[in-house]
């Protein structure tokens, strides 16, 4: 077993010896004080090690987990992004690529997420605790996604003036009953059962089973054939999976499908705002939308209805452009300021009204500074 450097490293890497010369690679996000929020350094370390393990014939399977008991990954490094956005805006720059930190952060994060989606070996993501934003980006592409009794998944970007990115536009449009737009507009949290229903996870296990699962992976007779190994790992995890009880998303599925089929974004927002329910999950969803950024609502809607987000690679390329616009002149900086910097929870959204954040306004966020061939993520492919 070899662990990278000291325990202060932002990502810890370990290998466990298995059968017939095979090994298990374990990557642990190691920033529990910030709920394992994903920084640019963490992204770079993960990307380099995952690529090394992909090329190593002795590594049969990779495990991705978070340190501590509270979160797998609660999102991206918002403080670092905020500092870069303030500096960019003070500089008076016009070019959305001039914020080098934001440009690098989103490009490398999205590239890593896409790599996980297309990884040539089984990846088991142990999604215990909070999994939000950038955490969903890491988890969603894993071949085997485990949630536990304390998992809480959400895409709450509307509260910070962004939109469900990290492939979220592609993921959300695949949630049954059109509920992805409801989740994007309300940031509503999902428990383990609802996460599986929404297509964001695969198996519910008890967190206490983690050590036994790792021991079983080390003792497993890996074939060295990715297709067979994925199938056998799935059968093993399914055999351990806990029985599921419907969560709020499933219990309100018919109502949510009715709400999101109301017509235009304005009509959907109005329908959610008019909800009369004593259910606390629905009440919180309605309140989050009412307090959230109108521009974020419009961008989430536009992205989920765009032809450019029908493929995963196309989604990452499109979200990259929109994210850089959001960092340059959208509500993203103001949302972080109100939530994490000044903590006054009084964001001054611009536009302040959905009527002013119309389709023409949103269209400016899709204007790319690159030709298709020159896009930084042009090499991701077409899948």
Beta strands, then each sheet from edge to edge (+ up, - down):
strand 1: 11-17
strand 2: 23-29
strand 3: 59-66
strand 4: 71-73
strand 5: 122-127
strand 6: 130-132
strand 7: 144-147
strand 8: 152-154
strand 9: 203-204
sheet 1: 1+ 2- 3- 5- 7- 9-
sheet 2: 4+ 6+ 8+
end
